Structure formats: C-alpha cells, structure tokens
Amino acid sequence: MGVEYEKQFYHRVHAYMNGTGHLTQEELEGIKAYKEVTENPHGSGVYAYRMRKVKFDVLERYMASGIYNATVVRNMFKHIRSIK
C-alpha cells in the first residue's frame, strides 16, 4: 500500500499470528475495511467518488467558527449518512 512500516508493526503482527497478542478495536476496523474493499472494489470506488463531493471544508469552517445555519449543517450530515 506504499506505506513504510516500523519494526514494531512487524513484531505486533508476529505476536498476533502466534496467538500471543490481541488486536485493538481500531486494528479490527482497519482489517474489516480492507476486506470490504478487496471483496467489493466497485462499491468502495463509488463510495469514495461520492464522498469527494462532500463539502468537508465548509463543514469544518462552520464547526470551528461556531457560527452556522443549523439546518444547513443537519442537511450536510444527512447527505453524508445517505452516501453509504
């Protein structure tokens, strides 16, 4: 995936594969997401394409300023939820 891993990563994988380590919730979610992408690459691509159209910069600006139209923010979240 183009990521350089540290030795700690390899030790962690080795420990898990030997049954002496446990995965964190975040690691389990990452494995599930990877599995979902490999099993359904078309669906994952559609999701990624639709998510790039979400105006996260506007949402971030609203949340940082504390001044926003609540209806607009609510509609943005509804749109994000509807994408999946």
GIVEN-V978833 format. One record per helix or strand of 3 or more residues. SS is the DSSP state (H for helix, E for strand). FROM is the first residue (numbers start at 1). TO is the last residue. If there is no record, write none. Layout:
ss->SS from->FROM to->TO
ss->SS from->FROM to->TO
//
This chain:
ss->H from->7 to->17
ss->H from->25 to->39
ss->H from->41 to->51
ss->H from->56 to->65
ss->H from->70 to->83
//
